[in-house]
Amino acid sequence: MDKFLLAALAVGLYVGWNIGSNDAANAMGAAVGGRVLSYRRAVSIIVLFVVMGAVLEGDKVMETVGKDIVVGPVCPLTELPIVAIVALLAAGIWVTIATTVGLPVSTSQSVVGSVIGAGLLISIFEPSGVGASVHFDIISRIGIAWVLSPAGAAIFAYLFYRIVAPFLRRIKSARVLNRVLKISVVGTGAFVAYTLGTNDVGTAMGLVSTIASVSILPVRLIALFGGIALAFGAITYSRRVMQTVGTGITRLDATTAFAAQFGAALIVWIFNQFGIPVSTTQAIVGGVAGVGLVKGTAAVSKNELKKIVGAWILTPTAGAGLTFLFGLLAILLMGV
């Protein structure tokens, strides 16, 4: 196997681990915050459905991230795999920093920002004579989706709660109600985990699939690698961010938890059908804020939301900047 492909797989697995450690909260943070599931049981469900989503639908976003953002007469990131590897590494480093401080940033934004940084680097310096340009039409669509996804999740979650809550209040048996709520929370959390696989594997492994396009490595096998990496990240390093999402924005009960999860999963899945990589982090924060508004704006922690929104603005910029810097150093050192 080509040394660049091996390096890309290793870095892609690292980024996948980062996504699992930071974004596992998107699937089950609301459930854990609502004390419906234990942390350990929540992670077990995440592992199963993340891998399923990655294998069944992860390739849809891979194409956008790997080949549609940076374009040229030939695929620039295939011709310059070292730049693609550096972009993945830069995205992973930024998400690791954010995860360490417990901040739920967008790994999709980090990777897309890094890909943009790679495209700008290639277009300015043209290493090895390879030309490239950033496809800003695609970037604008992705940017619009980033704005719409948290707003859409908030609207869906708010409406879903308003529709479902009256039916739940009609259940007189506390035992039956608790069982229905638990099933609902687990089911919608599994749906979020599935979309985490379909969406975030594409961001983690899109560049890997581009490098692998010159080999015989199947796309679905790459998706499986990414799904396993996400699952491992969820198992080993997701507790702090899960606590932030579950309890830091607004206090959730079982009903608000599953409404928030459903709103987030639905909006992410819709965008994924068009191959658009959105942020599951933005979606779930939007969903949690949406159900928080049911209790009134005072129930939503504005300081926590400001901190998260600030990270959303910083993340693609940081990814692009780190990629440009690391990529330039790699070009100079390797004489590409």
KEBA-204025 format. One record per residue (C-alpha): x negated, y negated, z. Coordinates in Angstrom, 2 decimals, always signed. Example, Ala and Ser with C-alpha at 12.3 -4.5 7.8 and 13.67 -1.06 7.14 Angstrom:
BEGIN
-12.30,+4.50,+7.80
-13.67,+1.06,+7.14
END
This chain:
BEGIN
+0.00,+0.00,+0.00
-1.25,-3.51,-0.88
-3.02,-5.32,+1.98
-0.82,-8.40,+1.48
+2.32,-6.30,+1.74
+1.07,-4.67,+4.94
+0.28,-8.10,+6.38
+3.69,-9.43,+5.28
+5.46,-6.47,+6.89
+3.57,-7.02,+10.14
+4.37,-10.74,+10.24
+7.96,-10.08,+9.10
+8.41,-7.64,+11.97
+7.04,-10.30,+14.34
+9.57,-12.84,+13.02
+12.34,-10.22,+13.29
+11.33,-9.63,+16.92
+11.54,-13.37,+17.50
+15.03,-13.49,+16.01
+16.18,-10.62,+18.21
+14.71,-12.18,+21.34
+16.18,-15.63,+20.63
+19.41,-14.73,+18.83
+20.62,-11.72,+20.82
+22.31,-14.37,+22.95
+24.43,-15.26,+19.94
+26.02,-11.83,+19.99
+26.48,-11.17,+23.68
+25.56,-14.32,+25.62
+29.21,-15.24,+25.96
+30.10,-11.75,+27.18
+27.28,-11.66,+29.71
+28.07,-15.23,+30.81
+31.71,-14.22,+31.25
+30.59,-11.22,+33.36
+32.39,-8.82,+31.08
+29.30,-6.79,+30.26
+26.01,-6.18,+31.99
+22.89,-7.39,+30.19
+21.66,-3.84,+29.58
+24.94,-2.61,+28.07
+25.22,-5.73,+25.91
+21.77,-5.12,+24.45
+22.69,-1.50,+23.60
+25.64,-2.71,+21.50
+23.48,-5.36,+19.83
+20.90,-2.78,+18.74
+23.47,-0.56,+17.02
+25.30,-3.27,+15.09
+22.28,-5.39,+14.16
+20.68,-2.43,+12.39
+23.99,-1.60,+10.69
+24.44,-5.15,+9.39
+20.84,-5.33,+8.21
+21.02,-2.15,+6.15
+24.50,-2.71,+4.68
+24.38,-6.42,+3.81
+20.98,-7.86,+4.69
+19.89,-8.09,+1.05
+22.40,-10.87,+0.26
+20.46,-13.57,+2.07
+17.04,-12.09,+1.22
+17.41,-13.18,-2.40
+18.11,-16.79,-1.44
+15.28,-17.12,+1.07
+12.71,-15.16,-0.92
+13.27,-16.37,-4.48
+15.76,-19.22,-4.82
+14.22,-21.99,-2.67
+10.72,-22.11,-4.20
+10.80,-21.70,-7.98
+8.37,-21.88,-10.89
+7.52,-20.33,-14.28
+6.65,-17.21,-12.28
+7.72,-16.55,-8.68
+5.18,-18.69,-6.77
+5.42,-16.78,-3.50
+4.86,-13.47,-5.29
+1.78,-14.89,-7.01
+0.50,-16.42,-3.74
+1.44,-13.89,-1.04
-0.96,-15.46,+1.47
+1.18,-18.62,+1.47
+4.34,-16.56,+2.03
+2.68,-14.75,+4.94
+1.57,-18.06,+6.46
+5.15,-19.38,+6.15
+6.50,-16.38,+8.05
+3.84,-16.72,+10.72
+4.52,-20.43,+11.22
+8.27,-19.79,+11.57
+7.63,-17.04,+14.10
+5.27,-19.14,+16.19
+7.79,-21.96,+16.49
+10.60,-19.60,+17.53
+8.32,-17.93,+20.10
+7.63,-21.32,+21.67
+11.35,-22.14,+21.80
+12.26,-18.72,+23.22
+9.61,-19.02,+25.94
+11.23,-22.20,+27.25
+14.73,-20.70,+26.95
+15.90,-22.92,+24.08
+18.29,-21.34,+21.52
+16.87,-22.72,+18.26
+17.78,-21.59,+14.76
+15.47,-18.97,+13.31
+17.20,-19.48,+9.95
+16.24,-23.15,+10.03
+12.70,-22.28,+11.10
+12.21,-19.85,+8.21
+13.91,-22.07,+5.61
+11.84,-25.03,+6.80
+8.70,-22.91,+6.49
+9.63,-21.84,+2.96
+10.12,-25.51,+2.02
+6.70,-26.29,+3.50
+5.20,-23.48,+1.42
+6.85,-24.83,-1.73
+5.57,-28.35,-1.10
+2.07,-27.03,-0.45
+1.99,-25.06,-3.71
+3.49,-27.91,-5.74
+0.92,-30.43,-4.46
-2.27,-28.37,-4.55
-1.36,-25.74,-7.20
-3.75,-23.10,-5.84
-4.94,-20.59,-8.47
-3.12,-22.67,-11.07
+0.31,-21.57,-9.83
+2.97,-24.26,-10.22
+6.04,-24.52,-8.03
+8.87,-26.80,-7.05
+11.41,-26.80,-4.24
+14.94,-26.16,-5.51
+16.66,-29.03,-3.72
+20.12,-28.08,-5.01
+19.84,-24.87,-3.01
+18.45,-26.78,-0.03
+21.39,-29.21,-0.13
+23.88,-26.32,-0.12
+22.10,-24.73,+2.81
+22.02,-28.08,+4.63
+25.75,-28.58,+4.14
+26.36,-25.07,+5.45
+24.26,-25.85,+8.53
+26.56,-28.79,+9.27
+29.77,-26.91,+8.54
+28.95,-23.68,+10.37
+29.02,-24.97,+14.00
+32.02,-27.19,+13.24
+33.83,-24.30,+11.56
+33.00,-21.95,+14.43
+34.33,-24.48,+16.94
+37.58,-24.88,+14.99
+38.07,-21.14,+14.52
+37.32,-20.44,+18.19
+39.64,-23.18,+19.43
+42.52,-22.07,+17.17
+41.96,-18.40,+17.91
+42.09,-19.07,+21.63
+45.29,-21.11,+21.30
+46.93,-18.33,+19.28
+45.82,-15.34,+21.37
+45.91,-16.71,+24.92
+49.75,-16.87,+25.15
+50.04,-13.19,+24.15
+47.45,-12.19,+26.74
+49.33,-14.08,+29.46
+52.36,-11.88,+28.78
+50.47,-8.78,+29.91
+51.59,-8.29,+33.51
+49.35,-5.38,+34.47
+45.94,-6.63,+35.62
+44.38,-3.26,+34.75
+45.74,-3.30,+31.19
+44.76,-6.95,+30.73
+41.19,-6.33,+31.88
+40.89,-3.39,+29.52
+42.25,-5.36,+26.55
+39.91,-8.26,+27.29
+36.89,-6.02,+27.64
+37.61,-4.27,+24.34
+38.14,-7.65,+22.65
+34.90,-9.13,+23.98
+32.88,-6.04,+23.08
+34.48,-5.86,+19.62
+33.83,-9.49,+18.73
+30.33,-9.29,+20.20
+29.65,-6.30,+17.95
+30.92,-8.37,+15.00
+28.46,-11.15,+15.88
+25.65,-8.58,+16.15
+26.60,-7.23,+12.72
+26.40,-10.72,+11.20
+23.11,-11.23,+13.02
+21.84,-8.30,+10.98
+23.34,-9.48,+7.69
+22.21,-13.10,+8.08
+19.02,-13.15,+10.10
+17.34,-10.13,+8.54
+17.52,-12.06,+5.28
+15.60,-14.96,+6.84
+13.08,-12.67,+8.53
+12.47,-10.33,+5.60
+13.32,-12.45,+2.53
+9.69,-13.40,+1.95
+8.60,-9.83,+2.62
+10.97,-8.56,-0.05
+9.51,-11.11,-2.48
+5.99,-9.83,-1.88
+7.25,-6.26,-2.03
+8.92,-6.87,-5.40
+5.62,-5.92,-7.07
+5.62,-2.57,-5.25
+8.05,+0.34,-5.04
+9.25,-0.45,-1.50
+13.11,-0.45,-1.54
+14.91,-3.57,-0.34
+17.14,-1.60,+2.02
+14.08,-0.07,+3.67
+12.72,-3.57,+4.24
+16.11,-4.52,+5.71
+15.91,-1.51,+8.03
+12.46,-2.60,+9.22
+13.87,-6.06,+9.92
+16.88,-4.65,+11.76
+14.67,-2.51,+13.98
+12.47,-5.53,+14.75
+15.53,-7.60,+15.70
+16.74,-4.80,+17.94
+13.36,-4.55,+19.66
+13.34,-8.30,+20.28
+16.79,-8.07,+21.84
+15.63,-5.28,+24.15
+12.39,-6.88,+25.30
+12.75,-10.66,+25.47
+16.29,-12.00,+25.17
+17.41,-12.53,+28.76
+16.54,-16.23,+29.23
+18.23,-17.53,+26.08
+21.24,-15.29,+26.72
+21.67,-16.97,+30.09
+21.44,-20.44,+28.48
+24.13,-19.69,+25.90
+26.32,-17.74,+28.32
+26.40,-20.20,+31.19
+24.48,-23.37,+30.28
+26.95,-24.98,+27.85
+30.25,-24.22,+29.56
+31.38,-21.55,+32.00
+33.20,-18.77,+30.15
+35.81,-16.22,+31.15
+36.67,-13.12,+29.11
+39.29,-14.82,+26.93
+37.13,-17.81,+26.00
+34.14,-15.50,+25.49
+35.79,-13.39,+22.84
+37.36,-16.42,+21.11
+33.92,-18.05,+20.89
+32.34,-14.89,+19.52
+35.05,-14.35,+16.93
+34.81,-17.92,+15.65
+31.03,-17.67,+15.32
+31.02,-14.26,+13.63
+33.70,-15.21,+11.13
+31.97,-18.39,+9.93
+28.57,-16.67,+9.61
+30.05,-13.75,+7.70
+31.86,-16.09,+5.28
+28.67,-17.95,+4.39
+26.71,-14.71,+4.07
+29.03,-13.52,+1.33
+27.64,-16.39,-0.78
+24.04,-15.58,+0.17
+23.69,-18.72,+2.28
+21.47,-18.35,+5.36
+23.16,-20.17,+8.23
+22.32,-20.28,+11.89
+24.01,-17.78,+14.17
+22.71,-19.95,+17.01
+24.55,-23.00,+15.68
+27.66,-20.93,+15.10
+27.85,-19.44,+18.59
+27.06,-22.77,+20.25
+29.85,-24.29,+18.15
+32.20,-21.48,+19.18
+31.34,-21.86,+22.86
+31.83,-25.64,+22.64
+35.14,-25.11,+20.82
+36.63,-22.99,+23.58
+35.09,-25.32,+26.15
+37.24,-28.08,+24.71
+40.32,-26.07,+25.68
+39.46,-27.04,+29.25
+38.74,-30.63,+28.21
+35.56,-32.41,+27.17
+34.39,-32.62,+30.78
+33.93,-28.84,+30.80
+31.25,-29.01,+28.08
+27.70,-29.75,+29.23
+26.76,-32.68,+27.02
+23.14,-32.70,+28.19
+22.76,-29.05,+27.20
+24.32,-29.70,+23.80
+22.06,-32.72,+23.21
+19.00,-30.62,+23.96
+20.13,-27.90,+21.56
+21.05,-30.35,+18.78
+17.63,-31.99,+19.18
+16.01,-28.61,+18.67
+18.10,-28.05,+15.52
+16.74,-31.28,+14.04
+13.15,-30.52,+15.06
+13.08,-26.86,+13.98
+13.02,-27.07,+10.15
+10.59,-29.98,+10.37
+8.31,-28.00,+12.66
+8.49,-24.94,+10.42
+7.62,-26.97,+7.32
+4.80,-28.86,+9.05
+3.18,-25.77,+10.55
+3.38,-23.95,+7.23
+1.81,-26.84,+5.34
-1.04,-27.10,+7.87
-1.72,-23.36,+8.21
-1.30,-22.81,+4.47
-3.76,-25.55,+3.61
-6.31,-24.06,+6.00
-5.79,-20.59,+4.45
-6.26,-22.00,+0.92
-9.44,-23.80,+1.90
-10.92,-20.87,+3.82
-10.04,-18.19,+1.28
-10.71,-20.30,-1.78
-7.35,-19.39,-3.32
END
